[in-house]
Amino acid sequence: MSNYFQNKVIAITGGSDGIGKALIETLLPLGAKIATCARNQDKLYQLQIAHSKEPLHCVVADVSNYNDCKNFIESTIKEFGGIDILINNAGISMRSLMVDADVDVIKKVMDINFMGAVYCTKLALPSIIERKGTIVGVSSIAGYRGLPGRSGYSASKFALNGWLEALRTELLNEGVNVMWVCPGFTKSNIRNAALNEKAMAQGESPLDETSLMSAENCAKEILQAVESRKRTLVLTFKGKQTVFINKFFPAWADKLTRNFFYKNGKLIK
């Protein structure tokens, strides 16, 4: 990677785990100035200690809370003078059939995955426009293809993709790049933290995490796309295959998706 990120101020939500943490640990050696937020104070503290001699600004924040986002963005601008790149990475998943799920599950997922990105982007937008920077949304294949048992998660990612596409169009002549990246299944804590039908963390992953793309490789792909100022990035062969089949053969995609997520008529993943 080139010196593109040298002295760039990069705000990353959800930096205490998974892709967010991998982004931070990839960017700091490249000379970037990083601000991050997360809900887990202990994990943020450990991150801060591990990088105590580097330009890392950590804020405890729940992105579904507008005032928390305001504190995060304003303190970042105060600390570093502005924001060049905003990576809306914070997110939560769910695993429950709609017939079983409390509506609070859908609301909580939407508030974190969609409204969190809206809040942080709105607050950072004047600085990003001034610096002709970049806005990134970490979306999902679920933003292209609705997934059973993850209806709220899919809804939040479809909303994120559409909103970012509209924002990209609004900012075409401002020198700002808006992009959304869609990892496939990646090693991270998102499945362990996924909400069940009662909006409680499930605490386990239904997938073999050892077979998934690492968060570090995912972070590198995302940063290369940011440097190239791409429009979209879809990761993994299965991810690209899913987007292609769903676009051109949607009825077939329905059957393939059903077969992937169900066994003997029951949701397994």
C-alpha positions in Angstrom: 0.0 0.0 0.0 1.3 3.5 -0.9 1.6 6.5 1.4 -2.0 7.5 0.6 -3.1 7.3 4.2 -0.1 9.2 5.6 -1.5 11.9 8.0 -5.1 11.3 6.9 -7.7 11.6 9.7 -9.8 8.5 9.6 -12.9 8.0 11.8 -14.0 4.3 12.2 -17.1 3.3 14.1 -17.1 -0.1 15.8 -13.3 -0.3 16.2 -13.0 -2.6 19.2 -13.5 -5.9 17.3 -13.4 -7.6 13.9 -13.1 -5.6 10.7 -13.0 -2.3 12.6 -10.1 -3.3 14.8 -8.3 -4.8 11.8 -8.7 -1.5 9.9 -7.1 0.4 12.8 -4.2 -2.0 13.1 -3.5 -1.8 9.4 -3.8 2.0 9.2 -1.7 3.1 12.1 1.6 1.8 10.7 0.7 3.7 7.5 0.8 7.0 9.3 -2.9 7.6 9.6 -4.5 9.4 12.5 -7.4 7.3 13.8 -10.5 8.0 15.8 -12.7 5.1 16.8 -15.8 4.4 18.9 -17.4 1.4 20.3 -19.8 0.4 23.2 -17.3 -1.8 25.0 -15.2 0.4 27.3 -12.8 -2.4 28.3 -12.0 -3.4 24.7 -11.4 0.3 23.8 -9.2 0.7 26.8 -7.1 -2.3 25.8 -6.9 -1.0 22.2 -5.7 2.4 23.5 -3.1 0.9 25.7 -1.8 -1.3 22.9 -1.3 1.8 20.7 -0.5 4.4 23.4 2.3 6.0 21.4 0.3 6.3 18.2 -2.3 8.9 17.2 -5.4 7.0 18.3 -8.5 8.7 19.7 -11.0 6.4 21.4 -14.5 7.3 22.5 -17.1 5.1 24.2 -20.3 5.5 22.1 -23.4 3.7 21.0 -24.0 4.8 17.4 -27.7 4.3 17.7 -27.6 7.4 20.1 -27.3 10.7 18.2 -25.6 12.5 21.1 -23.0 9.7 21.4 -22.3 10.1 17.7 -22.1 13.9 18.1 -19.6 13.5 20.9 -17.5 11.1 18.8 -17.4 13.3 15.6 -16.9 16.6 17.4 -14.2 15.3 19.7 -12.4 13.8 16.6 -12.5 17.1 14.8 -11.2 18.9 18.0 -8.4 16.3 18.4 -7.2 16.1 14.8 -8.6 19.2 13.1 -11.0 17.5 10.7 -12.0 14.2 9.1 -10.7 12.9 5.7 -12.3 9.5 5.7 -15.3 8.2 7.6 -15.8 4.4 7.8 -19.2 3.5 9.1 -18.4 0.0 10.3 -20.4 -0.5 13.5 -23.0 -3.1 13.1 -25.1 -5.8 14.6 -26.8 -8.9 13.2 -29.8 -11.0 14.1 -31.0 -14.6 13.8 -34.7 -15.1 14.1 -37.6 -15.9 11.9 -39.9 -12.9 11.5 -42.8 -14.9 12.9 -40.9 -15.3 16.1 -39.1 -12.0 16.4 -40.2 -9.1 18.6 -40.4 -5.9 16.5 -37.8 -4.4 18.9 -35.2 -6.7 17.3 -35.8 -5.0 13.9 -35.7 -1.5 15.4 -32.5 -2.1 17.3 -30.7 -3.5 14.2 -32.0 -0.6 12.1 -31.0 2.0 14.7 -27.4 0.7 14.9 -26.7 -0.4 11.3 -28.6 2.4 9.4 -29.3 5.3 11.7 -25.8 5.1 13.2 -24.3 5.6 9.8 -26.7 8.5 9.1 -25.9 10.2 12.4 -22.1 10.0 12.0 -22.1 10.9 8.3 -24.4 13.9 8.8 -22.2 15.2 11.6 -18.9 14.6 9.7 -20.2 15.8 6.3 -19.0 19.5 6.4 -15.5 18.4 7.2 -15.4 15.7 4.6 -16.7 18.0 1.9 -14.1 20.6 2.9 -11.3 18.0 2.6 -12.9 16.3 -0.5 -12.7 13.1 1.4 -14.4 9.7 1.5 -17.4 8.2 3.1 -17.6 4.4 3.5 -20.4 2.1 4.5 -19.5 -1.4 5.6 -22.6 -3.2 4.2 -23.1 -6.8 3.4 -24.2 -9.3 0.8 -27.4 -9.1 2.7 -27.8 -5.6 1.3 -28.2 -7.1 -2.2 -30.0 -10.3 -1.2 -32.5 -10.7 1.6 -31.5 -13.6 3.9 -33.9 -15.7 5.9 -33.6 -15.4 9.7 -31.9 -12.0 9.1 -34.8 -9.9 7.8 -33.9 -6.9 9.9 -30.2 -7.2 9.1 -31.0 -7.4 5.4 -33.4 -4.4 5.7 -30.7 -2.3 7.4 -28.1 -3.1 4.7 -30.6 -2.5 1.8 -31.3 0.9 3.4 -27.6 1.6 3.9 -26.8 0.8 0.2 -29.7 2.9 -1.1 -29.0 5.8 1.1 -25.2 5.8 0.2 -26.1 5.6 -3.5 -28.3 8.7 -3.1 -25.6 10.5 -1.1 -23.0 9.6 -3.7 -25.1 11.2 -6.4 -25.7 14.3 -4.3 -21.9 14.7 -3.8 -20.7 13.9 -7.3 -19.5 17.4 -8.0 -18.1 18.0 -4.5 -15.0 15.8 -4.9 -16.3 13.5 -2.2 -16.2 9.7 -2.8 -19.0 7.7 -1.3 -18.7 3.9 -1.4 -20.2 0.8 0.2 -18.3 -2.4 0.7 -19.9 -5.8 1.1 -17.8 -8.5 2.8 -19.0 -12.1 2.6 -18.8 -14.2 5.7 -15.8 -12.8 7.6 -14.2 -13.9 10.9 -15.6 -11.4 13.5 -17.7 -11.2 16.6 -20.8 -10.1 14.7 -22.4 -13.6 14.7 -21.7 -14.1 18.4 -23.3 -10.7 19.2 -26.3 -11.4 16.8 -29.6 -10.7 18.4 -32.1 -13.5 19.0 -35.9 -13.1 18.7 -35.9 -11.3 22.1 -33.2 -8.8 21.1 -30.6 -10.6 23.3 -27.1 -11.5 22.2 -27.0 -15.2 21.0 -23.4 -15.7 22.2 -22.5 -18.3 19.5 -21.7 -18.5 15.8 -23.6 -20.9 13.6 -20.7 -21.0 11.1 -17.2 -22.6 11.1 -15.3 -19.4 11.7 -12.0 -21.0 10.7 -13.1 -21.3 7.1 -14.0 -17.6 6.7 -12.1 -14.7 5.3 -9.9 -13.1 8.0 -10.8 -9.6 9.3 -7.2 -8.5 8.4 -7.6 -9.6 4.7 -11.0 -7.9 4.6 -9.5 -4.7 6.0 -6.7 -4.6 3.4 -9.2 -5.1 0.5 -11.4 -2.3 1.9 -8.4 0.1 2.2 -7.3 -0.6 -1.3 -10.8 0.2 -2.5 -10.8 3.4 -0.5 -7.4 4.4 -2.1 -8.7 3.7 -5.6 -11.9 5.6 -4.7 -14.1 2.8 -5.9 -17.9 2.9 -5.9 -18.6 -0.5 -4.5 -16.6 -3.5 -3.4 -18.1 -7.0 -3.1 -15.8 -9.5 -1.4 -15.3 -13.3 -1.8 -16.3 -15.5 -4.7 -19.5 -16.7 -3.0 -20.4 -13.0 -2.4 -19.9 -12.1 -6.1 -21.7 -15.2 -7.2 -24.7 -14.4 -4.9 -25.0 -10.8 -6.2 -24.8 -12.0 -9.8 -27.3 -14.8 -9.5 -29.7 -12.7 -7.5 -29.6 -9.9 -10.2 -30.1 -12.1 -13.2 -31.8 -15.3 -11.8 -33.8 -14.1 -8.8 -36.1 -17.1 -8.6 -33.1 -19.5 -8.6 -31.5 -17.3 -6.0 -34.5 -17.8 -3.8 -34.1 -21.6 -3.9 -30.3 -21.6 -3.4 -30.6 -19.2 -0.5 -33.4 -21.3 1.1 -31.2 -24.5 0.7 -28.2 -22.8 2.2 -30.0 -21.6 5.4 -32.4 -24.4 6.0 -32.0 -28.1 6.8 -35.0 -30.5 7.0 -37.3 -27.4 6.8 -35.7 -25.7 9.8 -33.5 -22.6 9.8 -29.9 -23.7 10.7 -27.8 -20.6 10.2 
